[in-house]
Amino acid sequence: MTDRPLDFGDRADLEHLRRDFRAWLAGNPLPERGADEPAAVHLHRWHRMLHSGRWVGLDVPESYGGRGLTSLHQVAVSDELGARGAPGVPRIGYLAHVLLEFGSEEQRRRLLPRMLAGDDTWCQGFSEPGAGSDLAGLSTRADRAPEGRYIVNGQKLWTSYAQHSDLCLLLARTGDAASPHASLSAFVLPLDRPGVTVRPLRAANGDDEFCELFLDDVRLTESERIGAEGDGWALAMTTVAYERNALDTGHLPKYGRLVERLRRHAHERRGRLPDGLRSEIGRCVVDYQVLVAHARRRTAERLAGKTAGAESSVDKLLMTRAEQRLYETALKVFPEELHGEGGDVFGDYLYSRAASVYGGTSQIQRNIIAKRLLRLPAADRRD
Ligand SMILES: Cc1cc2nc3c(=O)[nH]c(=O)nc-3n(C[C@H](O)[C@H](O)[C@H](O)COP(=O)(O)OP(=O)(O)OC[C@H]3O[C@@H](n4cnc5c(N)ncnc54)[C@H](O)[C@@H]3O)c2cc1C
């Protein structure tokens, strides 16, 4: 089992890139996290270091601060990071794609270089207390005001890392709620704008990743709208399609290392491992191999110019299943790690529980696959 599952070793330019990156990493290791330093701040320092070596935004055109290479190059960098157990580049890849697809030329030139450099950190303000799966039903309004302005009122929920962010990709209703999908628009909201209140929430694992965002008479300008009025739904669906397709996160090598550890354990304990546990480890190995084969195919598709779409729901389901089964099994096999002794398995196990919720729940992914990929008829709702 390779520790670089997305190594397409047959291409010389990729091999050179990997070699250069490994040499850079040898001289620029992940900085140590300060005793009281929030994880997001530590990752932000790492992001800036990677950017100083030009290892962020490899697939973004040079005119917007990237390197003008392909998504395969970006995937190779994440693969190398994952192989070293280092955190990936903060997940800006999907936001960069959305700005490339929907932003005006002026917005791309102004926002992308700062996003890639980590000069501006971003969060995503889609979900609300009454609108998660039913995102099109959201209530936050951006009403037209004189002089090309908007006044925004509403509340967002589960906004990850808003307390450490400068800008928020905000989804709000600009038109008539009777046409829920057609009346949404997207904005880039500076979080220091008067009327914005960010309140962090403490999760069960002790992290304060989530925030509530309160928006009271917040003023935005037309130039802060991304895309045309009414483009919000298409923009949101593009955002989540890239988010659900997690090729460039460096997760695969991380899973691969744990799968290998389980496999070795099963081998060493042959005959002394309960049958149930042995077959669970077998399933983890199969899940992982399926995920790798699938990710390689998806990478090739991306290279051929295919943009992310409804197939990302398949990626998200496969990733969720593999990740949740892997950490559940690992905790049964290495129960000492339940208390965080000798590894991060317990923390990763806790976070894996959220995989079937964030970026759209597993039920919603199945609905998308049924409707948009399999074209199955909608359920009969007469009962
Ligand atoms: C770790 C994490 C990070 C997140 N970060 C962000 C963020 O940065 N920005 C952001 O905007 N949001 C974020 N979210 C929110 C996330 O997108 C929502 O939690 C998710 O979309 C589900 O919405 P909900 O929580 O309102 O659940 P609900 O939509 O209320 O769903 C409750 C249950 O009902 C089921 N359900 C609902 N509708 C259907 C249906 N039509 N068919 C079948 N089942 C259905 C769901 O599957 C779920 O099991 C984050 C969530 C998590 C867990």
The ligand as a MOL file (V3000), in Angstrom:
LIG
                    3D

  0  0  0     0  0            999 V3000
M  V30 BEGIN CTAB
M  V30 COUNTS 53 58 0 0 0
M  V30 BEGIN ATOM
M  V30 1 C -18.4790 20.2560 11.0970 0
M  V30 2 C -19.4950 21.1010 10.3910 0
M  V30 3 C -19.1040 22.2720 9.7650 0
M  V30 4 C -20.0640 23.0780 9.1200 0
M  V30 5 N -19.6380 24.2570 8.5600 0
M  V30 6 C -20.5270 25.0590 7.9380 0
M  V30 7 C -20.1060 26.3140 7.3850 0
M  V30 8 O -18.9390 26.6930 7.4610 0
M  V30 9 N -21.0370 27.0860 6.7590 0
M  V30 10 C -22.3410 26.7040 6.6370 0
M  V30 11 O -23.1070 27.4260 6.0260 0
M  V30 12 N -22.7870 25.5330 7.1950 0
M  V30 13 C -21.9080 24.7020 7.8410 0
M  V30 14 N -22.3420 23.5220 8.4170 0
M  V30 15 C -23.7630 23.2070 8.4220 0
M  V30 16 C -24.1790 22.0590 7.5110 0
M  V30 17 O -24.0900 22.4060 6.1540 0
M  V30 18 C -25.6030 21.6640 7.9190 0
M  V30 19 O -25.5200 21.1600 9.2410 0
M  V30 20 C -26.1930 20.6040 7.0190 0
M  V30 21 O -26.4670 21.1410 5.7510 0
M  V30 22 C -27.4990 20.0090 7.6010 0
M  V30 23 O -28.3950 21.0190 7.9490 0
M  V30 24 P -29.0900 21.0450 9.3870 0
M  V30 25 O -28.0240 20.8960 10.4300 0
M  V30 26 O -29.9280 22.2620 9.4460 0
M  V30 27 O -29.9830 19.7380 9.4540 0
M  V30 28 P -31.4510 19.5660 8.8470 0
M  V30 29 O -31.4750 20.1030 7.4650 0
M  V30 30 O -32.4310 20.1300 9.8220 0
M  V30 31 O -31.5850 18.0000 8.7840 0
M  V30 32 C -31.9230 17.2090 9.9480 0
M  V30 33 C -32.0390 15.7600 9.4930 0
M  V30 34 O -33.1240 15.6290 8.5450 0
M  V30 35 C -32.6340 15.0030 7.3550 0
M  V30 36 N -33.3010 15.5870 6.1880 0
M  V30 37 C -33.5970 16.8800 5.9710 0
M  V30 38 N -34.1900 17.0510 4.7650 0
M  V30 39 C -34.2880 15.8130 4.2010 0
M  V30 40 C -34.8050 15.3200 2.9590 0
M  V30 41 N -35.3380 16.1470 2.0450 0
M  V30 42 N -34.7230 13.9790 2.7090 0
M  V30 43 C -34.1570 13.1340 3.6130 0
M  V30 44 N -33.6670 13.5470 4.8270 0
M  V30 45 C -33.7250 14.8700 5.1110 0
M  V30 46 C -31.1620 15.3130 7.3100 0
M  V30 47 O -30.4380 14.3660 6.5420 0
M  V30 48 C -30.7820 15.2380 8.7980 0
M  V30 49 O -30.5580 13.9140 9.1770 0
M  V30 50 C -21.4230 22.7000 9.0850 0
M  V30 51 C -21.8200 21.5050 9.7040 0
M  V30 52 C -20.8880 20.7220 10.3570 0
M  V30 53 C -21.3420 19.4590 11.0380 0
M  V30 END ATOM
M  V30 BEGIN BOND
M  V30 1 1 1 2
M  V30 2 1 2 3
M  V30 3 2 2 52
M  V30 4 2 3 4
M  V30 5 1 4 5
M  V30 6 1 4 50
M  V30 7 2 5 6
M  V30 8 1 6 7
M  V30 9 1 6 13
M  V30 10 2 7 8
M  V30 11 1 7 9
M  V30 12 1 9 10
M  V30 13 2 10 11
M  V30 14 1 10 12
M  V30 15 2 12 13
M  V30 16 1 13 14
M  V30 17 1 14 15
M  V30 18 1 14 50
M  V30 19 1 15 16
M  V30 20 1 16 17
M  V30 21 1 16 18
M  V30 22 1 18 19
M  V30 23 1 18 20
M  V30 24 1 20 21
M  V30 25 1 20 22
M  V30 26 1 22 23
M  V30 27 1 23 24
M  V30 28 2 24 25
M  V30 29 1 24 26
M  V30 30 1 24 27
M  V30 31 1 27 28
M  V30 32 2 28 29
M  V30 33 1 28 30
M  V30 34 1 28 31
M  V30 35 1 31 32
M  V30 36 1 32 33
M  V30 37 1 33 34
M  V30 38 1 33 48
M  V30 39 1 34 35
M  V30 40 1 35 36
M  V30 41 1 35 46
M  V30 42 1 36 37
M  V30 43 1 36 45
M  V30 44 2 37 38
M  V30 45 1 38 39
M  V30 46 1 39 40
M  V30 47 2 39 45
M  V30 48 1 40 41
M  V30 49 2 40 42
M  V30 50 1 42 43
M  V30 51 2 43 44
M  V30 52 1 44 45
M  V30 53 1 46 47
M  V30 54 1 46 48
M  V30 55 1 48 49
M  V30 56 2 50 51
M  V30 57 1 51 52
M  V30 58 1 52 53
M  V30 END BOND
M  V30 END CTAB
M  END
